[in-house]
Amino acid sequence: MSYYVNYDGERKSFSIPKEWNLMTSEDKPPVPGVKDPFQEIQRALDHPIGSPKIEELARPGMDVVILFDDLQRPTPAHLALPEMMNRLNQAGIPDNRITAVCALGTHPIPSLDQLKTKVGKEAFSRLSGRLFAHNPHASDNVIIGRTHRGTLVEINRYVAFADLIIGVGECMPHPIAGYGGGYKIIMPGVCSYRSVADHHFNWMRHRNSKVNLLDGNHFLEDIIDAGRLSRMTFKLDLIINERKEVIQAFAGDPVAEHREASCYAASLYTIPLPKLADVTITSAYPLEIGVQATKALTMAGFCTRSGGAIIWVAPQKQAGSILPLVKEMESQESAGDFHRRLILGDVPEHLRSFGISYIMQVVYFKELAEKFTVVHVTDGLSPEQVRMMKFSYASDMQNAIEQIFKKYPEADVALFPSGGNIIPQVQ
């Protein structure tokens, strides 16, 4: 029987050995966006979860900060910010008492023109002189305390001294925090580099730091602790499809709305499995560009048994951003040794300009290479570059299947034709 994976806008067909037991080949169809995303945002703001409305939280005389994510996220801040500002105006807060901060974490700092693109002409004009990008290396970031687990919380000064903090972002499956959104706009969004490093490097390899887990996920729980220290009281989170369309909006208390948004996202993207797979075949589609293509591989690691195999299919047509990761994978350091270097602050020189989440990928990829047999099907990376990553190269799907079949003549197999937007859930 013929099966397929989605690859660079087309379907790549292949067959699997009759000796293999295929547990799933489910392909999640694209989820359509709402017809009117602005109306959906208004609906969520009018019916907040676990919180009064923005206009009921605000009081005349308050200094208000609105946080929004950066251009690496598709969140339509140009729709949300003006509406949030209008509601603050209704409560007696004029525009000149509202500041907006791009919560970029440790990503590259955008230019003013890039911020204008993100927030739109109306918000850019109304926020003239009060629109900023967070700088994780700024000397005026403010230490506001430590979480119950001891993580230093040092945040942007505008956030530290605001009377009311609200945010807008995106909620989607996250390989470590369970789901994005919620208080992640605070940690890592507006925290200092050393705060983010303290949190991320300490909790990144805990076995409960994984997708689709909220309760008992220490990585997420420490983020919530930091968020509560920051005093952010209201958040708007949007679920957005691969076409950058709004599917649904959730607003209110940052924990309560995030939990409901996460449950809704789980209903869209979860694929159940009866057991861990011996072999997982996954396509990066629809997240095939740059580092986004690694998400499918990371997700496959959650549903494959130790010592099993993963076939990772990604075109890597714009592979420039992944090449520093490839270079570091060539070193003989184990995942544990490299992780210990990061804990000590010893980041390789060629990686220092990258965000912390990118640097973490080196640890995860080294761990994947140590734990699984990984075969990479790609046009964009050479066989030598793939071998540098400690993976095996395959020119096409059938070649990859043949390589794996030699080592695993009998196997329980999971196939994800669009592995970039799914959540594998072992029952």
Secondary structure, DSSP 8 states (H G I E B T S, - for coil): -EEEEEETTEEEEEE--TTEEEEE----------S-HHHHHHHHHHS-BSS--HHHH--TT--EEEEE--TTS---HHHHHHHHHHHHHHTT--GGGEEEEE--TTS----HHHHHHHHHHHHHHHTTT-EEE--TT-TT-EEEEE-TT--EEEE-HHHHT-SEEEEEEE--EETTTEES-GGGGTTTTTB-HHHHHHHHHHHTT-TT-STT--TT-HHHHHHHHHHHHHT--EEEEEEE-TTS-EEEEEEESHHHHHHHHHHHHHHHHEEEESS-EEEEEEE-TT--SGGGGHHHHHHHHHSEEEEEEEEEE---TTGGGGHHHHHHHTS---HHHHHHHHHTT---GGGTTS-HHHHHHHHHHHHHHHHSEEEEE-SSS-HHHHHHTT-EEESSHHHHHHHHHHH-SSEEEEEETTGGG-EEEE-
